[in-house]
Structures are given as structure tokens and as C-alpha cells.
Amino acid sequence: MTHCLREYVLVMLYIGEGTQEEHNHLASCERCAQQYQHLVHDWQRIEHLLRTPPPQPMKIRSAVPFPQRWVPITAMMVVATVLVVLASTHWSQIPLLEATATISPVDAVRFVETTVVPALFANDALPADVLPTPVSDETYVQAALDGEWPCEQEVSPSSLSCGVHSFPLFIGG
């Protein structure tokens, strides 16, 4: 035999199998003998580890330094209660402002209609051609019958392309 033995053959020799030619090569080749000795050492360590019982489980000490866990929780509850009581007495000492003027319900409604609603829904900054206009259902029915999707927008370089708009039902064409 002119070449060294593979690891598989060395394992087979370790477990007692192998040919006479492989045993002779192992006895004559220094490199194979060294690999075989490493293999024997590793297998013996594995066998020893498998035969020894597992280590005893370690007892983990509690991270809480107090033997009773309810003591710090109770202390926190007492501190929170004291803070709530102090805060409530502080806020109860501030006098509430009372309205001195009265307004009729009609004036309140008029104020809401003329001032609040226009302020909430102001769209003066938008150009009139960008605001959506409702599209009739007839346009969609006709497009469905024709087997296509209606284009709701006029074609212009500044507008969005057809089918890209987020709310096509509100854009008039």
C-alpha cells in the first residue's frame, strides 16, 4: 500500500475490523500511526464522557435580596398613594374659573357654522381643477359593459396619469 489510510478505515481498524493489509500499513506508516493515535484518544474521551453521569444541576440564588417579595411592592404602593393624595389636595385648592357671560344656543350654532366649520374645512390653497368631483355610476357601468376601466381625468402634462390616482371614484372626467 503506497498511500495513507482514510479516517473511515482508521475507525474501522479501531472497532476491530479491517484487512490484514490495512493493519500492516498502519504498523509501517508513521503518519497513519499518528492519526490513529489521535483518533483513539478522541474516541476514548468520547466514551468517557458518555459513561459519566451528568453534572448536578446548579442551584440559582434568587436575585431579590429580600426574602419576602411583598415588602418592596407594598412600599411602592404606599409611596404612590401618598403622591396621589398630595397631588389631589394640590389640584383641589386651585379655584375653577366660572363663565361670567352667557350665550344663547342660536348664537353658538351661528358661531360654529360661520367660524369653526369654514376653518376646519378650508381649502383655499387648492386650485379648483384639483378638487375631486363626483362621477356618476353610469360611467362605470358603461365602462364595464365595454370591458374596460374609465379614465376619470383629462389628459394633461401636469395631471396624474389615468389609473394612478388614489380615489378614482371622486375624480370627474
Secondary structure, 3 states (H helix, E strand, C coil): CCCCCCHHHHHHHHCCCCCHHHHHHHHHCHHHHHHHHHHHHHHHHHHHHHHCCCCCCCCCCCCCCCCCCHHHHHHHHHHHHHHHHHHHHHHHCCCCCCCCCCCCHHHHHHHHHHHHHHHHCCCCCCCCCCCCCCCCHHHHHHHHHHCCCCCCCCCCCCCCCCCCCCCHHHCCC
